[in-house]
Amino acid sequence: MNRYFLGTAAEGTWQWKDAYEAVEVALILYLRRKGLPQNPLLELQLLESLCPTHTRRSEEQLKLQQFSTPLP
């Protein structure tokens, strides 16, 4: 994210929510390309274990209680 946006989250160049959403889009594109796996639940659990957790939230997200829904 720092390289793409030419700055850091601390500098306000990007937000962690952007990073989480980019990972989610990448997962969807990956699954669309790969097709339905033999054991979909096992595959989703494996992919989820490789992703960052949504632990960093903006003040606005905390105020509005906006949380992402886990992949499974």
C-alpha positions in Angstrom: 0.0 0.0 0.0 2.8 2.4 0.9 4.5 1.8 -2.5 1.3 2.1 -4.5 0.0 5.3 -2.8 3.6 6.7 -2.3 3.0 7.3 1.4 1.9 5.6 4.6 -1.3 5.2 6.5 0.2 7.3 9.3 0.7 10.2 6.8 -3.0 9.8 5.8 -2.1 8.7 2.2 -4.3 5.6 2.6 -6.5 4.0 5.2 -6.4 0.4 6.5 -10.0 0.0 5.3 -8.6 0.4 1.8 -6.1 -2.4 2.4 -8.7 -4.7 3.8 -11.0 -4.1 0.9 -8.2 -4.7 -1.6 -7.5 -8.1 0.0 -11.2 -9.0 -0.2 -11.4 -8.1 -3.9 -8.2 -10.1 -4.6 -9.8 -13.1 -2.9 -12.9 -12.8 -5.0 -10.9 -12.5 -8.2 -8.8 -15.5 -7.2 -11.8 -17.7 -6.4 -13.5 -16.7 -9.7 -10.4 -17.6 -11.7 -9.7 -20.9 -9.8 -13.3 -22.1 -9.8 -15.2 -24.1 -7.1 -12.7 -26.1 -5.0 -13.3 -29.7 -3.9 -13.9 -28.6 -0.3 -15.1 -25.0 -0.4 -15.3 -24.5 3.3 -11.8 -25.8 3.9 -10.4 -23.6 1.1 -12.2 -20.5 2.5 -10.8 -21.2 5.9 -7.3 -21.5 4.5 -7.6 -18.3 2.5 -9.0 -16.5 5.5 -6.0 -17.6 7.6 -3.7 -15.9 5.1 -5.5 -12.5 5.3 -4.9 -9.7 7.8 -7.5 -9.4 10.5 -9.7 -6.3 10.5 -8.2 -4.9 13.7 -7.5 -1.3 12.7 -10.5 0.9 12.5 -11.0 4.6 11.9 -12.6 6.8 14.5 -15.6 7.0 12.2 -15.9 3.2 11.9 -15.7 2.9 15.7 -18.3 5.7 16.1 -20.7 4.0 13.7 -19.8 0.5 14.7 -18.9 -0.5 11.1 -17.3 -3.9 11.1 -16.5 -6.2 8.2 -18.3 -9.6 7.9 -15.8 -12.5 8.2 -15.4 -14.4 4.9 -17.1 -17.7 6.0 
